[in-house]
Amino acid sequence: MSHTPHELAEEFPSQTDAIHRLKVSDAHFARLADDYHAINRTIHRAETGIEPVDELVETNMRKQRAMLKDEIARMLSSA
């Protein structure tokens, strides 16, 4: 598959160790990371026309991704 933008390691390049550590030690963080990854892949597939969706659906998915990213960022800053 082609490169998917907005992966967590790309969004937080200086915190890849913390991301890994939290994924294995914090179930809530691991779920957030999994949810982020899933929605990010779905958005990428919609943007590239692989699985097109309605514009409103795509907008709502982007908002959901942003909310997940904000919570992940908050947890990383506390780690």
Z-matrix of the N, CA and C atoms (Angstrom, degrees):
N
C 1 1.453
C 2 1.523 1 109.05
N 3 1.307 2 115.24 1 151.37
C 4 1.460 3 119.92 2 -179.63
C 5 1.525 4 111.02 3 -70.18
N 6 1.306 5 114.59 4 167.91
C 7 1.463 6 120.94 5 179.00
C 8 1.527 7 110.52 6 -61.16
N 9 1.306 8 117.10 7 130.95
C 10 1.457 9 122.09 8 177.93
C 11 1.520 10 108.91 9 -104.54
N 12 1.339 11 117.85 10 116.17
C 13 1.468 12 119.68 11 179.01
C 14 1.532 13 111.85 12 -68.74
N 15 1.296 14 115.52 13 162.82
C 16 1.465 15 124.73 14 175.67
C 17 1.526 16 114.37 15 75.72
N 18 1.323 17 118.64 16 18.43
C 19 1.462 18 119.42 17 174.56
C 20 1.528 19 108.47 18 -64.54
N 21 1.322 20 117.59 19 153.13
C 22 1.468 21 121.08 20 -175.82
C 23 1.529 22 112.66 21 -58.54
N 24 1.316 23 117.29 22 -41.23
C 25 1.464 24 120.01 23 179.81
C 26 1.527 25 111.07 24 -64.22
N 27 1.314 26 116.59 25 -28.24
C 28 1.457 27 121.82 26 177.66
C 29 1.538 28 110.43 27 -79.55
N 30 1.314 29 116.36 28 -36.69
C 31 1.463 30 121.34 29 -179.41
C 32 1.533 31 111.82 30 -73.91
N 33 1.333 32 116.60 31 -32.17
C 34 1.464 33 122.34 32 -178.02
C 35 1.528 34 109.36 33 -129.51
N 36 1.330 35 118.39 34 64.44
C 37 1.472 36 120.69 35 -172.48
C 38 1.531 37 114.17 36 -62.04
N 39 1.304 38 117.83 37 -29.54
C 40 1.465 39 119.32 38 -178.89
C 41 1.528 40 112.21 39 -84.74
N 42 1.327 41 116.94 40 -1.14
C 43 1.456 42 119.71 41 -175.85
C 44 1.535 43 112.81 42 -122.38
N 45 1.312 44 116.66 43 25.58
C 46 1.463 45 118.95 44 -178.37
C 47 1.530 46 112.19 45 -63.51
N 48 1.322 47 117.35 46 -35.83
C 49 1.469 48 119.50 47 177.51
C 50 1.527 49 110.94 48 -65.23
N 51 1.327 50 116.24 49 -43.01
C 52 1.466 51 120.41 50 178.85
C 53 1.525 52 110.75 51 -64.70
N 54 1.318 53 117.42 52 -38.74
C 55 1.465 54 121.14 53 177.82
C 56 1.524 55 109.39 54 -59.67
N 57 1.313 56 116.63 55 -49.09
C 58 1.469 57 120.42 56 -179.95
C 59 1.532 58 110.85 57 -61.89
N 60 1.314 59 116.24 58 -46.28
C 61 1.467 60 120.65 59 -178.30
C 62 1.535 61 110.60 60 -59.94
N 63 1.335 62 116.49 61 -45.21
C 64 1.459 63 119.61 62 -179.29
C 65 1.528 64 112.12 63 -69.40
N 66 1.315 65 117.13 64 -33.75
C 67 1.473 66 119.71 65 178.09
C 68 1.529 67 111.48 66 -60.46
N 69 1.322 68 116.64 67 -36.89
C 70 1.468 69 119.08 68 -177.82
C 71 1.527 70 113.46 69 -89.92
N 72 1.323 71 117.81 70 -18.38
C 73 1.459 72 119.48 71 -175.05
C 74 1.526 73 114.52 72 -110.69
N 75 1.336 74 118.37 73 -12.69
C 76 1.456 75 121.38 74 -175.31
C 77 1.532 76 108.70 75 -132.10
N 78 1.324 77 115.70 76 108.82
C 79 1.469 78 120.51 77 -176.22
C 80 1.528 79 111.92 78 -62.25
N 81 1.321 80 116.96 79 -36.88
C 82 1.467 81 120.06 80 179.35
C 83 1.535 82 110.20 81 -64.82
N 84 1.322 83 116.95 82 -45.47
C 85 1.463 84 120.65 83 178.41
C 86 1.529 85 109.86 84 -62.66
N 87 1.313 86 117.55 85 -42.61
C 88 1.465 87 121.12 86 179.96
C 89 1.528 88 110.46 87 -60.18
N 90 1.329 89 117.28 88 -41.24
C 91 1.461 90 120.76 89 178.19
C 92 1.525 91 110.85 90 -65.42
N 93 1.343 92 116.59 91 -43.00
C 94 1.470 93 120.20 92 177.22
C 95 1.525 94 110.76 93 -59.92
N 96 1.319 95 116.59 94 -44.68
C 97 1.466 96 120.96 95 -179.78
C 98 1.524 97 110.70 96 -63.61
N 99 1.327 98 117.31 97 -41.65
C 100 1.463 99 120.99 98 177.78
C 101 1.530 100 111.19 99 -64.78
N 102 1.333 101 116.38 100 -43.06
C 103 1.468 102 120.66 101 177.99
C 104 1.522 103 110.74 102 -63.05
N 105 1.345 104 116.12 103 -42.03
C 106 1.463 105 120.87 104 178.70
C 107 1.527 106 110.01 105 -61.50
N 108 1.319 107 116.19 106 -46.75
C 109 1.461 108 121.19 107 -179.38
C 110 1.538 109 110.45 108 -59.88
N 111 1.325 110 116.92 109 -44.24
C 112 1.461 111 121.10 110 -178.01
C 113 1.528 112 111.40 111 -64.87
N 114 1.321 113 117.28 112 -47.18
C 115 1.466 114 119.73 113 -178.97
C 116 1.521 115 110.75 114 -68.52
N 117 1.320 116 116.93 115 -35.06
C 118 1.462 117 120.59 116 178.58
C 119 1.524 118 110.69 117 -63.44
N 120 1.319 119 116.78 118 -43.77
C 121 1.474 120 120.94 119 178.19
C 122 1.531 121 110.74 120 -63.72
N 123 1.326 122 116.64 121 -41.08
C 124 1.463 123 120.49 122 179.62
C 125 1.529 124 110.60 123 -63.97
N 126 1.322 125 117.00 124 -42.53
C 127 1.466 126 121.16 125 177.75
C 128 1.518 127 110.16 126 -62.57
N 129 1.320 128 116.67 127 -44.29
C 130 1.463 129 120.29 128 -179.97
C 131 1.528 130 110.61 129 -60.57
N 132 1.324 131 116.82 130 -42.43
C 133 1.463 132 120.38 131 179.75
C 134 1.533 133 110.59 132 -65.42
N 135 1.321 134 117.04 133 -35.37
C 136 1.468 135 120.40 134 177.59
C 137 1.532 136 110.47 135 -70.07
N 138 1.322 137 116.61 136 -44.54
C 139 1.475 138 121.26 137 -178.74
C 140 1.520 139 112.45 138 -63.67
N 141 1.304 140 117.42 139 -34.05
C 142 1.458 141 120.73 140 -177.30
C 143 1.523 142 112.54 141 -90.12
N 144 1.332 143 117.22 142 0.33
C 145 1.454 144 120.99 143 177.05
C 146 1.516 145 114.93 144 81.19
N 147 1.331 146 117.09 145 6.12
C 148 1.469 147 120.31 146 178.49
C 149 1.529 148 109.79 147 -67.65
N 150 1.345 149 115.40 148 -44.47
C 151 1.460 150 122.00 149 176.95
C 152 1.524 151 108.33 150 -136.25
N 153 1.332 152 117.53 151 78.35
C 154 1.466 153 120.74 152 -177.09
C 155 1.529 154 111.95 153 -60.43
N 156 1.328 155 114.75 154 147.07
C 157 1.464 156 121.72 155 176.15
C 158 1.525 157 108.10 156 -134.07
N 159 1.301 158 115.23 157 166.39
C 160 1.460 159 121.73 158 176.04
C 161 1.531 160 110.03 159 -59.55
N 162 1.315 161 116.94 160 146.61
C 163 1.467 162 121.59 161 -177.64
C 164 1.533 163 111.85 162 -57.90
N 165 1.317 164 117.46 163 -39.81
C 166 1.459 165 120.80 164 179.22
C 167 1.529 166 111.09 165 -65.44
N 168 1.311 167 116.60 166 -40.07
C 169 1.467 168 120.96 167 177.68
C 170 1.527 169 109.80 168 -62.47
N 171 1.328 170 116.50 169 -44.55
C 172 1.462 171 120.65 170 179.55
C 173 1.531 172 111.02 171 -62.91
N 174 1.319 173 116.65 172 -41.83
C 175 1.470 174 120.93 173 177.63
C 176 1.522 175 110.93 174 -61.24
N 177 1.323 176 116.41 175 -43.65
C 178 1.466 177 120.11 176 179.56
C 179 1.521 178 111.43 177 -65.89
N 180 1.329 179 117.17 178 -36.49
C 181 1.462 180 119.98 179 176.73
C 182 1.527 181 110.33 180 -65.13
N 183 1.320 182 117.30 181 -39.78
C 184 1.477 183 120.03 182 178.13
C 185 1.528 184 110.67 183 -63.28
N 186 1.321 185 116.56 184 -39.23
C 187 1.473 186 120.29 185 177.53
C 188 1.523 187 110.40 186 -64.03
N 189 1.327 188 116.16 187 -42.02
C 190 1.463 189 119.97 188 178.48
C 191 1.525 190 110.43 189 -62.70
N 192 1.344 191 116.92 190 -42.81
C 193 1.469 192 120.51 191 178.12
C 194 1.528 193 110.51 192 -61.25
N 195 1.329 194 117.18 193 -41.41
C 196 1.464 195 120.91 194 179.49
C 197 1.528 196 111.14 195 -63.95
N 198 1.330 197 117.13 196 -40.32
C 199 1.469 198 120.10 197 178.78
C 200 1.527 199 110.30 198 -64.61
N 201 1.323 200 116.73 199 -42.85
C 202 1.469 201 120.27 200 177.96
C 203 1.521 202 110.33 201 -62.72
N 204 1.326 203 116.78 202 -43.79
C 205 1.468 204 121.08 203 -179.77
C 206 1.525 205 110.34 204 -61.80
N 207 1.331 206 117.23 205 -40.75
C 208 1.467 207 120.71 206 178.61
C 209 1.527 208 111.25 207 -61.90
N 210 1.324 209 116.67 208 -43.29
C 211 1.465 210 118.96 209 179.78
C 212 1.528 211 111.15 210 -68.48
N 213 1.314 212 116.58 211 -39.09
C 214 1.464 213 120.63 212 176.58
C 215 1.530 214 110.10 213 -61.99
N 216 1.325 215 116.62 214 -43.85
C 217 1.472 216 121.15 215 179.14
C 218 1.536 217 110.26 216 -61.50
N 219 1.320 218 116.40 217 -40.73
C 220 1.469 219 120.17 218 179.24
C 221 1.526 220 110.21 219 -62.97
N 222 1.306 221 116.49 220 -43.51
C 223 1.464 222 119.86 221 179.74
C 224 1.516 223 111.78 222 -67.17
N 225 1.338 224 116.70 223 -38.41
C 226 1.461 225 119.82 224 177.86
C 227 1.534 226 111.60 225 -65.44
N 228 1.319 227 116.59 226 -36.59
C 229 1.467 228 118.74 227 -179.54
C 230 1.527 229 111.56 228 -70.31
N 231 1.324 230 116.84 229 -22.95
C 232 1.465 231 121.26 230 177.91
C 233 1.525 232 112.45 231 -89.26
N 234 1.318 233 116.60 232 -11.59
C 235 1.471 234 120.51 233 -175.89
C 236 1.503 235 112.23 234 -77.65
